[in-house]
Amino acid sequence: MLNENEVQHALVKRVLKHLDAGTTDSAEEPYRHPTWTYTDPALFEQERLKIFKENPQLVCFSPDLPNPGSFFTFDDLGVPVLLVRDNDGKVNAFLNACSHRGARLKEGCGKTNAISCPYHAWGFDLKGKLRTIYKEETFGCVDKSFYNLVKLPVEEKYGMIYVGLDPDMTFTIDGHLGDLAPYFEMWNLDKMELVNQHEWRMQTNWKLALDTFCEGYHFGPLHRESVGDYAIGNLSLFDRFGPDQRHHRITFPNASIATLKDLPEDQWTDMFSHFQLVHFIYPNISLLVSPTAVEFFQLYPGPTVDQHLTRYRCYWRDLSRPDQGRGPQDHFEFIRDVVDKEDYWVSANVQRSLSANIKPFSTFGCNEPALINMHKAFLRGVGITPEQAQLEKVGA
């Protein structure tokens, strides 16, 4: 297991070096990214199939299924999923459909002792095994073992719960995260508590919405009176992880980190209070971890290329301390409003301009390396090289 103090110490040293030099982690050169990738329906359909359906999905966290009988539903990618923690403490994932006639079994989240279909009252245990058939004497004799719930692949580790949307998919969380996994092991995500949640359904491509989480270049201009009160704009650390280095982590420092400059390193305490870590976990997760909170953003394609869904769930890691002077609910509302009124307000404006299909490129600067890395990963995910993307659309 990584030493959290050593990890934080190394990050602080890198930030202070940039602070002295007036620099930031950077790409070698700016990158011109074709804007058709945000507007092309053919590419959009390929993304739904290749990027989302063929990769495991981070659906929720262990605290969302705290006890035996806890259940949680997930529907955001067209496959209805039911997660249930059984009496042995194991999380099971099922198609949220009765094996009799396909009726939906559960809505939302909650706790149950068993699973009963609301349509014809067929009864299943928490492992998905069919136990009872309503009025079985008139239904007829069937082999119950053929009517257990359809299982989906699922794994719980580091407080994270991943699900595969294809019953035949095989994956491991360690295999998916690669060398990013040991960092999640440090943070005890299984101990945090849900504060609140919010969702956006917007006229914005899912990738365009993700762009707002991947650089601090905009902090000064856009977030001048919100995040800009405490965060340093246009200074961040960028690190890549995982298979094909398709995940990344951005370290966003607070202005308070400058107070460590004149202290001996052995006197650096509470280092994590001076920065936030924002992770992009391929293909669609933005996960901010701070000493107090975890901001969990899931972004999904909408019904058309210019629409998407964002789900935001705020969790609290340490109920004994506030974040920037805010308690859990005030903090949740602050983050929600910043995203809504600033980040996503701009994102919607950009989508309107790109949908005109007149502007051929967007340019990611040297100081926006995470955007470059992420969009190249998306292109590779559908079998396109960046060079090909510069020349042609899917199916053109």
N, C-alpha and C positions, 0 to 999 in steps of 0.2 A: 504493500500500500504506500502511495506517495506521502511524503511529509508535507502537510499543508503549509506549515510555517516556511519551509524551504521554497515551496512553489511561490508563495506570496512575496518572499524576499527577492527572488529572482525577477519577478514582474516589476516590483518597485524600482529596482536598480535600472531596468531597461527604460522605465518611464522617466526617471530622473535624468538619465543620459539624454533622452530626447528633449526634455524640458530645458536643459542647459544649452542644447544646440539649436533649439527652435525647429526641430525636425519631427518626423513621425515615421512609423513603418510604412514602406512604400513598395509599389511594383516598379519594374524596370522602366516602363514607359506607359503612357496613356493607351487605352484600348477603346476602339470604336466598335460598339455593339449594335448590330442591325435591329431597328425598331420593329420589323415585321415579326420578331419573336414574341412580341406582346400582343399581336393582333391577328395572326394567321390561324384560321380555324383548323387547318390540317395538322399543323404542329401541335395545337392545343389537344387534339384527339390523341395524338401520339404520346403526349405527356401524360394524359390520363391513364393510358394503357401501360406504357413502359416505365414511367417514373413512379406513379402511385400504386398501381395494382401489383407491380413486380417487386416492390420494396416493403419491408415490414413497417408498420406504423406505430409511433409512440402515441398511445391512446390516452393514458392517464398515469397516475402514480399510486403507489401502495396505499397512501392514506385515503384514496378514493374508494378503496375496498377494505375497510378497516377490520371487519370481523367476519366469521363464518356466516354465510347467508347474505352478505353485502353483494349488491349487483350494480352494474353500470352499463348503459347502452351507448352505442356509437353507430352513427348512420351517415357520416359525412362523405363517404366515397361510394355510395350506391349499394353497399353490402351491409345489411342490418346485422349488427354484432351485439351479442349479449355476453358480458363478462360476469362471472359469479365466483365468489370465494367459497370453496366447499368446507365441510366440517373438519377436514384434515389441514386446512389453512392454505390449500393450493388454489391458484387462480385458473379457472377454466374459461375458454372462449367458445361460444356456439353461434351458429346462424340463429338470429333472433326470429325463429319461425318454428311452429309446431310441426312435428313429423307427420301429423295426420293430414291436414289440409293447408298448411303453410301460414296459419294465423300468427300475428305478432304476439309474442309472449309477455314482454315487459316494456315499460316506458320509463325514461329518465333513469333515476338511480334510487336506491333504497335498500331495504332488508327484507328477506323472505326466508321461510323455513324450507320451502320446496317451490317448484315451478309448476304452475297450473295454467293451462291454456284457457283464455277467456271465451273461446268460441265453443268448444265441446268438452272442456274440463278434463282433457287428458293430463295426467300428472307425471312429472319427472322429478328425480332427485337433483341435488346440486352438482352432481357429476354428469348430468344429462341423460341418465338412464331412465327409460320409460318404466314407470311403476304401476300406473293404473289407467284403465280405459273406462270412461264413463259408460254405464249401462252395457258392460261387456257382453252380457248374455244375449242382447239383441244385435250388437254390432257384428258378432261373429268371431270365430277363432283365428287369431293371427299370432305369429311369432314375435313377441315384444322385442326381442333382441335386434330385429330389423328396423325398429322404430325409435331408436335412441336419437337424441338431438345431433345435428351435424356439427362436428368439432372443427374448430379452426386452430391453427398453430398459435401458441401464446407462450411468452416467457416473462418472468418477473425477476429483475435483478437491479441492484443499486437503487431500489425504490421506484424503478421505472417499469411500466407494463407495456410490452410491445405485442402486437397482433399481426398475423399475416392474413390477408383477405382471400387467399386461395388455400383450400384445404390441403393441397399437395405441397405448399411452400415449406421449405426448410430454412431456418435461420437461427442464429444465436445473437443475443445482444452484444456480446463481446466481439463477435465477428462483424457485426454492423458498425459498431463504434470504433473498433480497432484501438489505436493508442490513445483515443480520447476517453476510453472506459475508466482507466484508473483515476481520472479527475472526478468523475461522478461518484466513485467509491468514497471520496473524502467527505462528501457533504451531507450524508445521512438524510437523503431525500425521503426516506420512509418515515421520518419523524416529524415532518412539517405538517401544517394545518391549512386547509382551504379557507381563504378569506371571502372571496366573492368571484363572480364570473360575468362575462359580457360577450356579446357576439356582434359582428358587423357583417352585413350582406351588402356588397358594394359593387358599383359599376367600375371595377378595376381588375385587371388581370392579376392572378395570384402572385406571379413573379414580381410585378411592379410594386405590389404591396410589400413583399419581402424586402425589396431594395431599401426601404426606409429604416430597416433594422441593421443595416450592414455598413454604415459609415458614420463618422462623427463630424464630417466636413460641414454638415448643415446645422450643427448645434448652435453656433453663434448667430447666424441669420434667422433661422426658423424658430429656435427654442430660446430666444434671448431672455424672455421673462419667465421661463419654466425651468427646464433642465439646465439652461444656460446660467442659472443662478449659482450652480455648484459644479457643473461639469466643465472640463477643459475641452474646448472645441478644436477640431483638426489636429488632435494628438491622440493616437491610439496604437496599441500593439496588435499585430495580426499573426496568428498561428494556425497552421493547417494540420488536420488529423484524418485518420481513418483510411479505408480503402480508396485508392486513387486520390487521396488527400481532398476528398469532396466535402468533409465537414470543416468548419473553422471556428475559431474563438477570437473575439475582439475584446481587448482590455480597454475600457474607457475610464481614464483617471479623473478624479475630482480635484478641484483647485487646492483642496486641503493637503494634497500629497506633497506640496512644496514645503510644508512644515518639517518634513523629514530630511530635507537637504542638509541642514546644519547639525543634525544629530548623528552621533556614532551609530553604526549599523546595529550594534548589539543593544541599542536603546530604541530600536524601531518596534513599537508595540501597536496592536490593533490595526495592523497594516491593511486588512481587508476593508476597513471603513473608508479607505481612500480611493477605491476604484470599484467598478462593476465589471462582471464578465458576461458578455453576450455571446452565446453559442448558436451557430447555425448547424442543425443536425439534418443532413440530407434525408428526405428531399424537401421538407416543408415546415420545420420547427425552428422558431426563435425562442431560446431559453436563457433568460437573464438570471444570474445567481449573484446575490449580494449577501452580506452577513445576516441580514434580517429577512429578506424576501426572495421568492422565486417567481418570476413572471413567465408564464407558459403561454406562448402564442402558437396556435396550429392554423395553417393557411391551406385552403383547399380550392380547387377549381370550381367555378360556378357552372350554371347550365350553358353558358356561352363563353367565348374566349375573353370577353371584356367584363366578366363578372367573377366574383370570388367570395368566399366565406372565411372570416377570421374568427376563431374562438380564443378568448383570453381568459385564463384562470390564474388568479393571484393566490399564492401560498405564503405562509409566514414561517420562517425558520426559527425565530427567537422572539417569543411573545413578551419577553422582559425588556425589550429595547425598541424604540421607535426608529424610523428611517427618515433622515433629514427632518427630524422633529415631528413626523407624522405617525400616528398609530395605524394599525392594519387597514381599517376601512377607509380612512382619509387617504392613505397611501394608494390603495386600489383606485379610488376615484381620481386621484391626481394622475396616475399613469393612464387610466382610461381616457381622461379628457385630453391629455397631451397627444396621445395617439389619434383620437377622434378629431380634435380641432386643429391640429398642426400637421402631423405626419400624413394621416389619411385624407385630410383636406387637400394637401398638395398632390398626393397620389391620384386622387380623382381628377384633378385638373390636368395632370400629365396624361392620363389615359385619354381624355377628350382630345388632346392635341395629337397623340400618337394614332388614335383611331381614324384620323383624317388621311393616314397613309401618304403623307407628303414628306415628312422629315425622315430621311433614310437611316440615320444613325443617332444613338446617344453615346456620349463619350464618358468613360470612367477614367478619372485621373489617377496619377501615380499614388496619390494619397487615398485612393479607394480600392485597395488591393482585394478586399473581401468580395466586392461586387464582381471583379474580373474572375476570381476563382470560382465563385458560385455559378455564374452564367456559363462559363466553360463546362462546368460539371453537368449542368442541365442539358447542354447541347450533346455532350457525350452520352448522356442518359437515353437519348432518342437516336443515337447512332450518327450524329452529325459532328464534324470537326468545326472548330471556329473558322477555319479558312473557307469551308463549304458554306457556312452561314453567311459569310460576307458576300457570297455570289448568288445564292439562290434560296427560294422558299421551298418548303416541303411540297412535293408533288408538282412543282412548277416545271 
